[in-house]
Each structure stands twice: as C-alpha cells, then as structure tokens.
Amino acid sequence: MARVVDRIEQYAEEIRAEGVAGDKLMRLSDVSAGRLRESGVIRMLQPKEYGGLEVHPREFAETTMAVGAMDGAAGWVTGIVGVHPWELAFFDPKAQDEVWGADPDTWMASPYAPMGVARPVDGGYLLSGRWSFSSGTDHCRWVMIGAALGDEHGKRVMPPRTMHVLLPRSDYEIDQESWDVVGLRGTGSKDLIVEDAFVPAYRTLDAAKVFDGTAPKDAGRTETLYNFPFSCIFPLGITSSLIGIAEGALACHIAAQKSRVAITGVPIKDDPYVLYAIGDAAAEIAASRAAILETVDRFWDMVERGEEVGFELRAIGRRTQTAAAWRVVRAVDEIFARSGGGALQMKTPLQRFWRDAHAGLSHAIHVPGSIFHSSALTQLGGEPQGIHRAMI
C-alpha cells in the first residue's frame, strides 16, 4: 500500500500552484482541500475502525513537512486538522459515530483555547462564546473546541476547568471577515461564534485528562499511538508544517540562485559568502527536522515498552520542538535576505514562504518563555507550577 506522502507528492505541482489562489481566497482552495482529502493526510492518526490509518507519528510529521514544502497553508491545515482525529478516539463511541459514521473523511476544526463558557443544563451544557484562529474551518463539518466550565449562571468556575467539546457545523457561525492577515492567509483561520448551542455530555471530554494521559486509558485505548503524550503530538503537526515551510523556502531559494548573477556581475555560485549562508541555513533546517523526529521516535519507543514519559522529558521535548521552530524561521530570514530584490515580487513563491514562516512562529505553541523555564527548572530539581506546567 502506498504511503500517504507518496500519494500527496503526485499532486505537488498542483498544490504549489493552488497556494496562490488560497492566498487570495484566505482559505484553502477547493482543489487543495480535495487533494488533501483524497490522499488521506487527515486520516493518518484516525482509528482504524473508522477508516483511519493509525500511522507512527513520525510518518505524520514527515508527511506534514512534505505538504508544507509545497504550500505553507496546506501544510498548516494538515498539521492542525490532522491531529483532531487522534483526540476524537477518546470520546464516547456515540460521538465518534456521529462524526465518522457516514463519512470517515469528515474533518474537524478547532481551537482548543477555552474562549467560551459551557453552562451545565440537564443532559449536557449550553455553550456560548467566540473563538479565534480556526484553521481550515471552511472545509470542516465539525469543530472540537475548548470551553471553560461555568456554573448555572454561566460564570466560569474557579479554579478554572476546561473541556473539549464537539459541535456540528449547524451549531456555529464562521465569521468570514475575521481573517485578513499577512501570512498563512490560505489557512482561513477564522473566528467561530456560538450562541447557546446544546452540547450533550457524551460530546465533551475533560481537557485535563487529555493532557495527563488519562483520557486514552478511560477510553480503553491500548494502542501506542493513543497513549502517546499530548504535549508531543499536538505541537508536532504545527511545528512540522513550519519546518516544511522552511524546506520549501530553501528549495525556492536554491532554484533561483543557480542562474542568478549579482549586480556586480559575479554569479551567485561564485560568491563564497552567499554559499556559506545557504549552507548554514540548510544545516539549521536539517538539524531542526532531525531534532523533533528524534524526540518522536524516542517517546514512541518508551510508550511501546510501557514506560512513562515523565514531566522532565516532556518539558525537554517541548523545548526541542519550540527551539526547532525558531531556528528554521531564522534560517528562512537568512535565505530571504540573500535572495535579491526579485524575491520581493508577489509572483514569486519565496515571499509567501517567508510570510507564512513568520505567521507560523506566532502560534502560542511556539512561545519559548515558560517552556525553556520549565525544562531548565526541572533539570535543576525544581518543581514548575501554574503556567509553567501548561501544555507540558
């Protein structure tokens, strides 16, 4: 059976070309979304009993990188929407049947940030709120979003408690005017609006149990894939797409420089300073790729052996992932700075890769402060608290 990455590679030129359309539409074009759907990239982490492939997270990461190198927005949607089936595997089977029963290629959007409040009512909750940054949402028929638990009056309970809840497309509105940005325009990461939508209890999940690994055990999931740490697999899709964007930028740069002659009349391939910069940038991108894949492989082997991936290792893994993101964007800057004025032309793909790289770095999963703090403090024998434990 052909790997997903091989199936998507046959559409590489088409997806690259459609990136221009997506940038103007401010969402993936129907052609790009269709090719992703046909290739099965969004089913890579989906349970086999619902038509999924249950691949090793490394294969998911490498495929996301490959798509990102074709078009940054397509890679971003692959990396984010592609993780949601992994978590849906922990929901009540009734909820899984509702989403995948009729069509295993049904996509779910997000985000997980608890921007709305779920008020308890008989049989479930009433949910209201507004959520930003719902990547790929125009092509999704369900959404998996974060919600703060409220009391009977709709006031957030303290200490805060967060749930992940599922809503069908009929229960929320997409604000089509909410996404007009400088980079990753084709992701269509628009705002969602929910007003008193009823969410039955079986379509909710305690977010804390997802983060600490209790959810897959409660769901009876024994597969290595579903006992993999959330704090590794969730950032994996996002950072992998960013590494793919950097690889796409590097490929564009090298292709353009082969025949370029500087204003001095010297061919670029004879300029030792530019050659050094290209080599240095390429090495940084390759090192970032290798670093996050090594973490995935190591964590997978531990889970498969039945070993716990403890907080310290998870914090170091997040440090590796976050540092990789910053490293590749710095490399893209070095490439772009040496690409000449021609790279500024909107008709060139390099400028879009450059914009997409910086937009991708702004995701909350790439903020290094608390992650670097936590990894260092834990290694020194300290015990991070509060925000310094978030997403680890």
Salt bridges, closest charged atoms under 4 A:
ASP6 OD2 - ARG3 NE 3.41
GLU13 OE2 - ARG16 NH1 2.56
GLU14 OE1 - ARG35 NE 2.70
ASP23 OD2 - ARG355 NH2 2.91
ASP30 OD1 - ARG27 NH1 3.25
GLU38 OE1 - ARG35 NH1 2.90
GLU49 OE2 - ARG221 NH2 2.79
GLU62 OE2 - ARG58 NE 3.17
ASP71 OD1 - ARG352 NE 3.83
GLU87 OE2 - HIS164 ND1 2.61
GLU98 OE1 - ARG203 NE 2.92
ASP103 OD2 - ARG141 NH2 3.06
ASP105 OD1 - ARG43 NE 2.73
ASP138 OD2 - LYS190 NZ 2.66
GLU152 OE2 - HIS153 NE2 3.69
ASP175 OD2 - ARG130 NH2 2.36
ASP180 OD1 - ARG185 NH1 3.21
ASP191 OD2 - ARG130 NE 2.96
ASP218 OD2 - LYS209 NZ 3.36
GLU223 OE2 - ARG221 NH1 3.43
GLU247 OE2 - ARG289 NH1 2.82
GLU284 OE1 - ARG327 NE 3.81
GLU294 OE2 - ARG298 NE 2.78
ASP297 OD1 - HIS56 NE2 3.96
ASP297 OD2 - ARG58 NH1 2.40
GLU307 OE2 - ARG305 NE 2.82
ASP333 OD1 - HIS358 NE2 2.68
GLU334 OE1 - ARG338 NH1 2.67
GLU383 OE2 - ARG389 NH1 2.93
